[in-house]
């Protein structure tokens, strides 16, 4: 079993990374950015001593999804294309809601009790 895992990685490296390094780098960068949003959220929550989702979380989500969507289109994977497309709509909507809320300058009861 261990040999088959090693063989899988060897095959993936030669087929995907060496054959197409630009797209492999795009996918890796997208995944690092997408995963990094959780590290950011964790750091901010630790700093605030409570669970908190910073606005940058949504920008990282969007940037990672754009890169991973581009890669998904490149490899012609309809499942990933659909999921990253839907994700992008959700992230854009959250950013739109945040922008509109900030523009109004209204502080809700929930926000008053946040800090």
Secondary structure, DSSP 8 states (H G I E B T S, - for coil): -HHHHHHHHHHHIIIIIITTHHHHHHHHHHHHHHHHHHHHHHHHHHHHTS----HHHHHHHHHHHHHHHHHHHHHT-HHHHHHHHHHHHHHHHHHHHHHHHHHHT---HHHHTT-
